[in-house]
C-alpha cells in the first residue's frame, strides 16, 4: 500500500518525537550513467533497530535530481516500513521520480526484497511516499538479511526525475496604461538545485515592431557566491500558447538571467483573462567556481576557490608537459569528519576570450574523487588538449590581452558525505557492473517471458486451425459420383 501524506503521516511524525531514533548512515552512492540519470544510495541500518526500544531510523539529507531528500525506516509491530521524503518541496512545484527500496540479502541478489514505484509525485502537500509493509520483521531475521557486521543494507534507487513549477500570475487591470511601462509580473519563488528561483514577465516591452511584447527573465534569489549554468524551458498561456524550447543560460553573481522577448502580447497569451498560466520545467543547474590565473608564470600559477559546500580548494596550472594541465587540491581535506569519506564530483573547462566560442573541457571528465581526513591532499591532475606552445603566443585565444591570464571554470556537480573511510573509487566498478548485470538479467527474463507468451499464442492458433480443418472435412458432403457407382 502506497502511503500518502495525510493524517497517518502526521501521526507518525508526532509519535517519532517520543520514540528512540537511530541514524541510517549513507554508505555508498553509485551513478549508473544511463539516460534516466539513475543513482543508487546504499544505507546502513543498525542492528539495534530490531530492538523493542528502537522504532525509527532516519538518514541525513542527500541530494538527487537537484533536490534534497531523506529516507526513513519505521518499525511497526510486524513490519519494517520504508519512506522517501522530499525535503525541498515548495508551493506550485511537482517533482516526479521513479524509486525503489531493496533490502540486500547476504546470499544472493535474487533473494533481495524490493518494491518499486514509478512516476511518484511529490509536492508541498504530499512530500512523503513509501510503504508501511516493506518487509516483515520475521523475514528480516530468518531470510539472511543480517550482514556480517550485524547491520542491514538497504538500497534506494532513484531515476527519471523531473521538476516543474506551474502557477497562474495575476495581471493588473491597468497594465496597458501609459504610466505602467515598467510593470512586472512575477511567479512565486520555487526551489531547484538548492537555489530559490522565480520568473518575471514584463508585458510592455518595446521593440522595433511593436510596444506590447512580453519579455521573460529568470531570477536566482539565493547563493550569489557562485556563477551557475542552468537549463530550463518555459510555457506561457493556455494550451502552451508560447513554448520556449530548452534554454541554457549563465547567471552571474547578480542572479539575473538574460531576458528575451516573446513575439506576443500578454492579452493574447492570457486570452483576455485576468491571469496567465506560467509553467517552467527545470532540467539542470551547476554551480561554477571561476579561477583566473597566469598559467605561464610558475610563481603565481595558483588560485584559491570554494565549492558550494564552503569547502576550500586550490587550483594550480601545469605546463611541464606538451599540453596544458591543472592540478586541483582539496585544502580543507583535514576537515573531513573522522571515519567518513567525502565524495566530490566536478569538471573543468577553459574559456576562450571570445565567449561565442565553445569552452575546452578537461579530458575524460567529469571526475569523482573520494577524500578522507588527512593532513595534506596530494592533488588531482586534469589534462586538456591545449598545446603549451600555443599559450606562448600572446595572441592565443585563451589569454586575456591585458594581463595574459587564462579563465578556468570548475563545475561543482555534487557532493556526498559517506560513512567508512576505507572506500575507494575502484569499488564503484564492481558496484556499477553488478547493477548493470541485474538490469540485463531482468531484461532477458522479460524478453523470454514475452517470447513464451507469443509461442503459446501461436500454438493455440495452430491447434484451433487444425481442429477447424478436421471438423470441416467431416461435415463436407461426399462426392455425388459415389452414389451413382
Secondary structure by P-SEA (a helix, b strand, c coil): ccccccaaaaaaaaaaaacbbbbbccccccccccccbbbbbbbbbcccccccccccccccccccccccbbbbbbbcccbbbbbbbbccccccbbbbbbbbbbbccccccccccccccccccccccccbbbbcccccccccccccccccccbbbbbbbbcbbbbbbbbbbbbbcccccccccbbbbbcccccccccccccccccccccccccbbbbbbbbbcccccccccccccccccccccccccbbbbbbccccccbbbbbccccccccccccbbbbbbbbcbbbbbbbbbccccccccccccccccccbbbbbbbbccccbbbbbbbccccccccccbbbbbbbbbbbbcccccbbbbbcccccbbbbbcccccccbbbbbccccccccccccccccccccbbbbbbbbbccccccccccccaaaaaaaaaaaaaaaaaaaaaaaaaaaaaaaaaaaaaaaaaaaaaaaaaaacccccccccc
